[in-house]
């Protein structure tokens, strides 16, 4: 089993703390955590470069009310890391009084300086998001029932 370089373990802890406390004014600090040409991918986005990554998180704050992450598990091996998390938020337009929760995980690849060079989020957009929306949610639940019956 490969030992985790101490600087990588510390870098992962800085990332966890950053994301659990993330506010709109913190986005300029992403350059202290991500390499300038880092890549980011999730079910809706695939971008490269720090400015594009900052834009994704800025858009999150525009669309959602009080979005925040709670990291529940960290697995670090060498320069690779998996984070399991809950993402809590409220929609600003659809049922703004109802808290939503998405469970997912992130795979991070860090360089020798502890900067993120690759960030990929994995979560089920159909179950965790689409099923909670009016109209499309009804369709998604119907499709799920049909798939189970087949």
C-alpha positions in Angstrom: 0.0 0.0 0.0 1.3 3.4 -1.0 1.8 6.0 1.8 0.2 9.4 1.3 2.7 12.2 1.0 2.2 14.5 4.0 1.7 17.6 1.7 -1.0 15.8 -0.3 -2.9 14.8 2.8 -2.7 18.4 4.0 -3.8 19.7 0.6 -6.8 17.3 0.7 -7.8 18.6 4.2 -7.5 22.2 2.9 -9.8 21.3 0.0 -12.4 19.7 2.3 -12.4 22.7 4.7 -12.6 25.1 1.7 -15.6 23.3 0.2 -17.5 22.8 3.4 -17.2 26.6 4.1 -17.5 27.8 0.5 -19.2 31.2 0.0 -19.4 33.3 -3.2 -16.6 35.6 -1.9 -14.2 32.6 -1.6 -14.1 31.7 -5.3 -11.1 33.9 -6.0 -9.1 31.6 -3.7 -9.6 28.6 -5.9 -6.3 29.4 -7.5 -4.6 28.5 -4.3 -6.2 25.0 -4.5 -6.4 24.3 -8.3 -3.7 24.3 -11.0 -4.3 27.0 -13.7 -5.2 24.4 -16.3 -7.1 22.0 -14.1 -10.0 20.1 -15.5 -13.5 19.8 -14.0 -16.3 17.4 -15.0 -19.7 16.7 -13.5 -23.1 15.5 -15.0 -23.7 19.0 -16.5 -20.3 20.5 -17.2 -16.9 19.6 -18.6 -14.4 22.5 -18.5 -10.7 23.2 -18.4 -9.0 26.1 -16.7 -9.3 27.9 -13.4 -11.6 30.7 -14.7 -14.1 28.1 -16.1 -14.1 26.2 -12.8 -14.7 29.4 -10.9 -17.6 30.2 -13.3 -19.3 26.8 -12.5 -19.2 27.5 -8.7 -20.3 31.2 -9.2 -23.3 29.9 -11.2 -24.1 27.5 -8.4 -24.5 30.4 -6.0 -26.7 32.3 -8.6 -29.1 29.4 -9.1 -29.3 27.9 -5.6 -30.0 29.2 -2.2 -27.5 28.4 0.6 -25.6 25.6 -1.2 -23.1 23.8 0.9 -21.2 20.5 1.0 -20.7 18.1 3.9 -17.8 15.7 3.2 -18.6 12.4 4.9 -15.6 10.3 3.8 -12.1 10.9 2.5 -9.9 8.3 0.8 -6.4 9.4 -0.1 -3.8 7.3 -1.8 -0.7 8.9 -3.2 -1.8 11.8 -5.3 -5.4 10.6 -5.8 -8.4 11.2 -3.6 -12.0 10.3 -3.4 -14.4 12.4 -1.3 -17.9 11.2 -0.5 -20.3 14.1 0.2 -23.8 15.4 0.7 -24.6 18.6 -1.2 -27.4 20.6 0.6 -29.3 23.5 -1.0 -32.7 25.0 -1.8 -33.9 25.9 -5.2 -34.5 29.7 -5.5 -37.5 29.3 -7.8 -39.0 25.8 -7.3 -40.1 25.0 -3.7 -37.6 27.5 -2.1 -38.7 26.4 1.4 -37.7 22.8 0.8 -34.1 21.6 1.5 -32.7 19.3 -1.2 -29.8 16.8 -0.7 -27.6 15.2 -3.4 -25.3 12.4 -2.4 -22.2 12.0 -4.5 -18.5 11.6 -4.7 -15.5 13.4 -6.2 -12.3 12.0 -7.6 -9.4 14.4 -7.4 -5.9 14.1 -8.9 -3.3 16.4 -7.3 0.1 17.4 -8.6 3.3 17.3 -6.5 2.5 20.7 -5.1 -0.9 19.6 -3.8 -2.9 21.5 -6.5 -5.9 19.9 -8.1 -5.2 19.0 -11.7 -8.4 16.9 -12.3 -11.7 17.1 -10.5 -14.6 14.8 -11.4 -17.9 14.7 -9.6 -20.0 11.5 -9.7 -23.7 11.7 -8.8 -27.0 10.4 -10.3 -28.7 13.4 -11.8 -31.8 11.5 -12.6 -32.5 10.2 -9.1 -30.9 13.1 -7.1 -32.2 16.0 -9.1 -34.6 15.4 -12.0 -37.0 13.3 -10.0 -37.5 16.2 -7.6 -38.6 18.6 -10.3 -42.2 19.1 -11.4 -43.2 17.6 -14.8 -39.8 16.1 -15.6 -39.9 14.4 -12.1 -43.1 12.6 -13.0 -41.6 11.4 -16.3 -38.4 10.2 -14.6 -40.4 8.3 -11.9 -42.6 6.7 -14.6 -39.5 5.7 -16.6 -37.9 4.2 -13.5 -41.1 2.1 -12.8 -41.2 0.9 -16.4 -37.5 -0.1 -16.3 -38.1 -2.1 -13.1 -41.1 -3.9 -14.6 -39.3 -4.9 -17.8 
